[in-house]
Amino acid sequence: MRSISFVALTALGLSSTAQANDFASCTSVAEDVARLACFDQKAKQFADPLVLQAPPVSVQPMDATAAAEPEPEPPVVSAAQRAEAQPSEITRFWDLEHATSRDTFELRAYRPVALSLTGGTPVNRLPSSPTADHTAANPTAYQPGEVKLNLSVRTKLVSGMLRRGDDPLRDSLWFGYTQQSHWQLFNKGLSRPFRNTDHEPELTYVFPHFLSLPSGWTYRMTGVGLVHQSNGQTLPLSRSWNRIYLMAAGDKIADNGDRFTLQARVWTRLNETNGKDDNPDISDYVGRGELEGRWSFDTGVSTDSVLHTLGLSLRHSLRSQGRGSARLEYLRSVGKADSGLRFHTQLFYGYGDSLLDYNVKRTTLTAGLSLVDW
């Protein structure tokens, strides 16, 4: 028994010595890639004795550039494939699906964050309101050419209040803030003042749906909100109002990848004390309801794609006088389609371009850059 063990150990030792000598033979290979291949082969033989029975592999020096495989070309992705691979725009925007929703208290864009040049019909130089002491005493020499600044952010406060657990959909509560400023940048005579700044905090509750509608449309969500809007000015230029609204939204993805969204909102104003209402007739001008449609489509393929968005918003007083407004806008991606930077142009006609102009009809054209979807 001892002799058998001794013979086995001796054989093992001799095998190890031979293997070590085998490894040493690889050091004579000058080329790096070939030398590494030699060591790999010897290591395999040492790990598995059965490999020793295989004929030795002849190692030929290789050119390092020839060994490297060329990188594969990125796949060409069509607009339809991109649209199919991502959730609907409404679903993503309002975090309607639990699987793709983001965390609470993340700061995100709401309406476009924009810097634009604007011009149009004469600016309201003598703001007025039916309420006493709310009409300017003297006209101000405002110019029609301005710079418009838009800031709009939101955050999700709560998620899954009514739809939770294994439910794939999630309801949520949001807080948003929008600020729009009209800056008389080119009005040197008035020391380039801010003509008006509107502040709009908002609280919105969103309840998700997934209901199929005719012609490929899907009803996505219902929402209710409370919004305050004011311009923060003192008399006689102070303007403000509060309202609650009900909204509904749906979308459609066409066979070619084009995306369509449609959102409707109706609201009612919260009454204020007589004599303290800055603008008692604002609903008859700005409106009591809004219909907003958007068409988004891509041109180009893969990384060279360009995102285009065409939008139309209509507001109406829902009364016989038929006041309200129309806003037509076009956005085009700058750089990569998913960068969030857009060239943004907008044509506005009607009442309510700003709170100070709520009862003055204007036509304005705006062009600039916007940040969206961040």
C-alpha positions as CSV (number, residue, x, y, z in Angstrom):
1,M,0.0,0.0,0.0
2,R,2.8,2.3,0.9
3,S,4.6,1.5,-2.3
4,I,1.5,2.3,-4.4
5,S,1.1,5.6,-2.6
6,F,4.7,6.4,-3.1
7,V,4.6,5.6,-6.8
8,A,1.4,7.8,-7.2
9,L,3.0,10.7,-5.4
10,T,6.2,10.4,-7.4
11,A,4.2,10.3,-10.6
12,L,2.2,13.4,-9.6
13,G,5.4,15.2,-8.7
14,L,7.0,14.3,-12.0
15,S,3.8,15.4,-13.8
16,S,3.9,18.7,-12.0
17,T,7.5,19.2,-12.8
18,A,6.9,18.4,-16.4
19,Q,4.0,20.8,-16.5
20,A,6.1,23.6,-15.0
21,N,8.7,23.0,-17.7
22,D,5.8,23.1,-20.2
23,F,4.8,26.5,-18.9
24,A,8.3,27.7,-19.3
25,S,8.3,27.0,-23.0
26,C,5.6,29.7,-23.5
27,T,8.0,32.4,-22.3
28,S,10.0,32.1,-25.6
29,V,7.0,33.3,-27.6
30,A,7.7,37.0,-28.4
31,E,4.2,38.2,-29.5
32,D,1.9,39.1,-26.7
33,V,-1.4,37.6,-28.0
34,A,0.3,34.4,-29.1
35,R,2.1,34.1,-25.7
36,L,-1.2,34.5,-23.8
37,A,-2.8,31.8,-26.0
38,C,0.1,29.4,-25.1
39,F,-0.3,29.9,-21.4
40,D,-4.1,29.4,-21.7
41,Q,-3.5,26.1,-23.4
42,K,-1.0,24.9,-20.8
43,A,-3.4,25.9,-18.0
44,K,-6.2,23.8,-19.5
45,Q,-3.9,20.8,-19.7
46,F,-2.9,21.2,-16.1
47,A,-6.6,21.5,-14.9
48,D,-7.9,18.4,-16.9
49,P,-5.5,15.4,-17.4
50,L,-7.7,14.2,-20.2
51,V,-6.6,17.2,-22.2
52,L,-3.0,15.9,-22.1
53,Q,-4.1,13.2,-24.4
54,A,-5.1,15.7,-27.1
55,P,-2.5,16.7,-29.6
56,P,-0.7,20.0,-28.8
57,V,-2.1,23.1,-30.4
58,S,0.3,24.9,-32.7
59,V,0.4,28.6,-31.8
60,Q,1.2,31.0,-34.6
61,P,2.0,34.6,-34.0
62,M,-0.9,36.8,-34.7
63,D,-1.3,40.5,-35.6
64,A,-3.1,42.2,-32.7
65,T,-5.1,44.4,-35.1
66,A,-6.3,41.3,-37.0
67,A,-7.4,39.6,-33.8
68,A,-9.7,42.4,-32.8
69,E,-13.1,41.9,-34.3
70,P,-14.7,44.9,-35.8
71,E,-17.5,46.5,-33.8
72,P,-20.9,45.6,-35.0
73,E,-22.9,48.4,-36.7
74,P,-25.7,49.8,-34.5
75,P,-29.1,48.4,-35.6
76,V,-31.3,50.7,-37.6
77,V,-34.4,51.4,-35.5
78,S,-37.5,52.8,-37.3
79,A,-39.9,55.3,-35.8
80,A,-42.5,52.6,-35.4
81,Q,-40.1,50.4,-33.4
82,R,-39.1,53.3,-31.2
83,A,-42.7,54.1,-30.4
84,E,-43.6,50.5,-29.7
85,A,-40.7,50.0,-27.3
86,Q,-41.6,53.0,-25.1
87,P,-44.7,53.7,-23.0
88,S,-47.3,56.1,-24.2
89,E,-46.5,59.8,-23.7
90,I,-49.4,60.3,-21.2
91,T,-48.4,57.2,-19.3
92,R,-44.8,58.3,-19.0
93,F,-45.6,61.9,-18.2
94,W,-48.0,61.1,-15.3
95,D,-46.3,57.8,-14.1
96,L,-49.5,55.8,-14.7
97,E,-47.7,52.4,-14.7
98,H,-46.0,51.2,-11.6
99,A,-43.3,49.4,-13.6
100,T,-42.1,52.6,-15.3
101,S,-42.9,55.2,-12.7
102,R,-40.2,57.3,-11.0
103,D,-39.7,58.3,-7.4
104,T,-41.7,60.8,-5.5
105,F,-40.3,64.4,-4.9
106,E,-38.2,64.3,-8.1
107,L,-38.1,67.7,-9.8
108,R,-39.4,67.5,-13.4
109,A,-40.6,69.7,-16.2
110,Y,-44.3,70.4,-16.4
111,R,-44.9,72.9,-19.3
112,P,-42.0,73.9,-21.4
113,V,-39.2,75.8,-19.8
114,A,-38.5,78.4,-22.4
115,L,-36.6,81.6,-23.4
116,S,-38.3,83.2,-26.4
117,L,-38.5,86.4,-28.5
118,T,-42.1,87.6,-29.0
119,G,-43.8,90.3,-31.0
120,G,-47.3,91.1,-32.2
121,T,-50.2,93.5,-32.0
122,P,-49.8,96.5,-29.6
123,V,-49.3,95.6,-26.0
124,N,-52.0,96.6,-23.5
125,R,-50.7,100.0,-22.3
126,L,-53.7,100.9,-20.1
127,P,-54.7,97.7,-18.2
128,S,-58.3,97.8,-16.8
129,S,-60.8,95.8,-14.9
130,P,-64.5,96.4,-13.9
131,T,-63.5,96.4,-10.2
132,A,-63.0,99.9,-8.7
133,D,-59.4,101.0,-8.4
134,H,-58.2,98.3,-10.9
135,T,-57.6,100.5,-14.0
136,A,-54.3,102.2,-14.6
137,A,-54.5,106.0,-14.4
138,N,-52.0,106.7,-17.3
139,P,-50.8,104.6,-20.2
140,T,-47.3,103.1,-20.1
141,A,-45.1,103.2,-23.2
142,Y,-44.7,99.4,-23.5
143,Q,-43.3,98.0,-26.8
144,P,-44.8,95.0,-28.6
145,G,-41.4,93.4,-28.9
146,E,-40.5,91.5,-25.7
147,V,-38.6,88.5,-24.3
148,K,-40.8,85.8,-22.7
149,L,-39.5,83.6,-20.0
150,N,-41.3,80.4,-19.0
151,L,-40.4,78.3,-15.9
152,S,-42.6,75.3,-15.1
153,V,-41.7,72.4,-12.8
154,R,-43.6,69.7,-10.9
155,T,-43.1,66.9,-8.5
156,K,-45.0,63.8,-7.5
157,L,-46.1,63.9,-3.8
158,V,-47.8,60.6,-3.3
159,S,-48.3,57.4,-5.4
160,G,-50.6,54.4,-5.0
161,M,-53.3,55.8,-2.8
162,L,-56.2,53.9,-4.4
163,R,-54.4,51.6,-6.9
164,R,-51.6,49.7,-5.1
165,G,-50.1,46.3,-4.5
166,D,-50.2,44.0,-7.5
167,D,-52.2,46.5,-9.6
168,P,-50.0,47.5,-12.6
169,L,-51.5,51.0,-12.6
170,R,-50.9,53.8,-10.1
171,D,-52.8,56.9,-9.1
172,S,-50.8,59.9,-7.9
173,L,-50.9,63.4,-6.4
174,W,-48.7,66.1,-8.0
175,F,-47.7,69.7,-7.2
176,G,-46.7,72.0,-10.0
177,Y,-45.6,75.6,-10.4
178,T,-45.5,77.7,-13.6
179,Q,-44.2,81.2,-14.0
180,Q,-44.4,83.3,-17.1
181,S,-42.7,86.7,-17.4
182,H,-42.9,89.3,-20.1
183,W,-39.6,91.3,-20.2
184,Q,-39.4,94.6,-22.0
185,L,-35.7,93.9,-22.8
186,F,-35.6,96.3,-25.8
187,N,-37.4,99.2,-24.1
188,K,-34.5,101.3,-23.0
189,G,-36.7,104.3,-22.3
190,L,-38.4,102.5,-19.5
191,S,-35.2,100.9,-18.2
192,R,-36.1,97.5,-19.6
193,P,-38.7,96.5,-17.0
194,F,-40.7,93.2,-16.5
195,R,-44.1,94.2,-17.8
196,N,-45.9,91.3,-16.0
197,T,-45.1,88.0,-14.3
198,D,-47.8,85.4,-13.7
199,H,-47.4,82.8,-10.9
200,E,-49.4,79.6,-11.0
201,P,-49.1,77.0,-8.3
202,E,-51.2,73.9,-8.9
203,L,-52.3,70.6,-7.1
204,T,-53.4,67.7,-9.4
205,Y,-54.7,64.3,-8.6
206,V,-54.4,61.7,-11.5
207,F,-56.3,58.4,-11.7
208,P,-55.1,56.0,-14.4
209,H,-57.2,53.9,-16.9
210,F,-56.5,51.6,-19.8
211,L,-59.7,51.7,-21.9
212,S,-59.7,50.9,-25.6
213,L,-61.5,53.4,-27.8
214,P,-62.4,53.3,-31.5
215,S,-59.8,54.0,-34.2
216,G,-56.9,52.8,-32.0
217,W,-57.3,55.4,-29.3
218,T,-56.8,54.5,-25.6
219,Y,-58.3,56.4,-22.7
220,R,-55.5,56.8,-20.2
221,M,-56.4,59.0,-17.3
222,T,-58.8,61.2,-15.4
223,G,-57.7,64.1,-13.2
224,V,-58.9,66.8,-10.9
225,G,-57.0,69.9,-9.9
226,L,-56.9,73.1,-7.9
227,V,-55.0,76.0,-9.3
228,H,-54.3,79.6,-8.2
229,Q,-53.0,82.2,-10.7
230,S,-51.9,85.8,-9.8
231,N,-49.4,88.4,-11.1
232,G,-48.2,89.6,-7.7
233,Q,-48.7,93.3,-8.5
234,T,-50.3,96.0,-6.4
235,L,-53.3,98.0,-7.3
236,P,-54.4,99.0,-9.9
237,L,-52.6,96.2,-11.8
238,S,-53.3,93.3,-9.4
239,R,-54.9,90.3,-11.1
240,S,-55.7,86.9,-9.7
241,W,-58.2,84.0,-9.6
242,N,-58.7,80.5,-8.3
243,R,-60.4,77.5,-10.0
244,I,-60.9,73.8,-9.9
245,Y,-60.8,71.7,-13.0
246,L,-61.6,68.2,-14.3
247,M,-59.5,66.7,-17.0
248,A,-59.4,63.6,-19.2
249,A,-56.7,62.4,-21.6
250,G,-56.2,59.7,-24.2
251,D,-53.6,58.8,-26.9
252,K,-52.9,56.8,-30.0
253,I,-49.8,55.3,-31.6
254,A,-50.2,54.9,-35.4
255,D,-48.7,52.1,-37.4
256,N,-46.0,54.3,-38.7
257,G,-45.0,55.3,-35.1
258,D,-46.6,58.8,-35.0
259,R,-48.0,59.6,-31.6
260,F,-51.2,61.5,-31.0
261,T,-52.5,62.8,-27.6
262,L,-55.8,64.6,-26.8
263,Q,-56.6,66.3,-23.5
264,A,-59.7,68.1,-22.4
265,R,-60.2,70.3,-19.3
266,V,-63.2,72.1,-18.0
267,W,-63.1,74.4,-14.9
268,T,-65.1,76.5,-12.7
269,R,-63.9,79.6,-10.9
270,L,-64.1,79.8,-7.1
271,N,-66.1,82.9,-6.2
272,E,-64.5,85.8,-4.3
273,T,-65.9,88.6,-2.2
274,N,-67.5,91.5,-4.1
275,G,-65.2,94.4,-4.3
276,K,-62.1,92.3,-3.7
277,D,-62.3,90.4,-7.0
278,D,-59.5,91.7,-9.2
279,N,-61.1,90.5,-12.4
280,P,-64.8,89.3,-12.0
281,D,-65.3,88.7,-15.7
282,I,-62.1,86.8,-16.4
283,S,-63.9,83.5,-17.3
284,D,-65.9,85.3,-20.0
285,Y,-62.6,86.1,-21.7
286,V,-60.0,83.5,-20.8
287,G,-62.6,80.7,-21.0
288,R,-64.1,77.8,-19.0
289,G,-62.7,74.9,-21.0
290,E,-59.7,73.8,-23.0
291,L,-59.1,71.2,-25.7
292,E,-55.4,70.4,-26.4
293,G,-54.1,68.1,-29.1
294,R,-50.5,67.1,-30.0
295,W,-49.0,65.2,-32.9
296,S,-45.4,63.9,-32.4
297,F,-43.5,62.2,-35.1
298,D,-39.9,61.3,-36.0
299,T,-37.8,61.9,-39.2
300,G,-34.6,60.0,-39.8
301,V,-33.5,56.7,-38.2
302,S,-31.7,55.6,-35.1
303,T,-29.3,58.2,-33.6
304,D,-29.9,60.6,-36.5
305,S,-33.6,60.9,-35.8
306,V,-35.3,64.3,-35.3
307,L,-38.4,64.6,-33.1
308,H,-41.2,67.0,-34.2
309,T,-44.2,68.0,-32.2
310,L,-47.2,70.0,-33.5
311,G,-49.7,71.2,-30.9
312,L,-53.0,73.1,-31.0
313,S,-54.8,74.4,-27.9
314,L,-58.3,75.9,-28.0
315,R,-60.0,77.7,-25.1
316,H,-63.6,78.8,-25.0
317,S,-65.8,80.7,-22.6
318,L,-68.7,78.2,-23.2
319,R,-71.0,81.2,-23.5
320,S,-72.8,82.7,-26.4
321,Q,-70.3,85.5,-26.8
322,G,-67.7,82.9,-27.9
323,R,-64.5,84.5,-26.5
324,G,-61.4,82.5,-25.8
325,S,-58.1,81.8,-27.5
326,A,-56.2,79.6,-29.9
327,R,-52.5,78.6,-29.7
328,L,-50.6,76.8,-32.4
329,E,-47.1,75.6,-31.7
330,Y,-44.3,73.6,-33.2
331,L,-41.3,72.1,-31.5
332,R,-38.3,70.4,-33.1
333,S,-35.5,68.6,-31.3
334,V,-32.1,70.2,-31.3
335,G,-29.2,67.7,-31.2
336,K,-30.3,64.2,-30.2
337,A,-34.0,63.5,-30.3
338,D,-34.0,62.6,-26.6
339,S,-31.9,65.6,-25.4
340,G,-34.9,67.6,-24.2
341,L,-33.8,70.8,-26.1
342,R,-36.3,72.0,-28.6
343,F,-36.6,74.9,-31.1
344,H,-40.0,76.2,-30.2
345,T,-42.3,78.6,-32.1
346,Q,-45.8,79.6,-31.1
347,L,-48.7,81.6,-32.6
348,F,-51.3,82.9,-30.2
349,Y,-54.6,84.6,-30.9
350,G,-57.3,85.7,-28.5
351,Y,-57.6,86.6,-24.8
352,G,-55.4,85.7,-21.9
353,D,-51.9,85.8,-23.2
354,S,-51.1,87.1,-19.7
355,L,-53.2,87.9,-16.7
356,L,-52.7,91.6,-17.2
357,D,-54.1,91.2,-20.8
358,Y,-57.0,88.9,-19.8
359,N,-59.6,91.2,-21.4
360,V,-57.6,92.4,-24.4
361,K,-57.4,90.4,-27.7
362,R,-53.9,90.0,-29.0
363,T,-52.0,88.2,-31.8
364,T,-48.4,87.3,-30.9
365,L,-45.7,85.2,-32.5
366,T,-43.0,83.7,-30.3
367,A,-39.8,81.9,-31.2
368,G,-37.0,80.5,-29.0
369,L,-35.7,77.5,-27.2
370,S,-37.4,75.2,-24.8
371,L,-36.5,72.4,-22.4
372,V,-39.0,69.6,-22.1
373,D,-39.2,66.1,-20.7
374,W,-36.4,66.1,-18.1
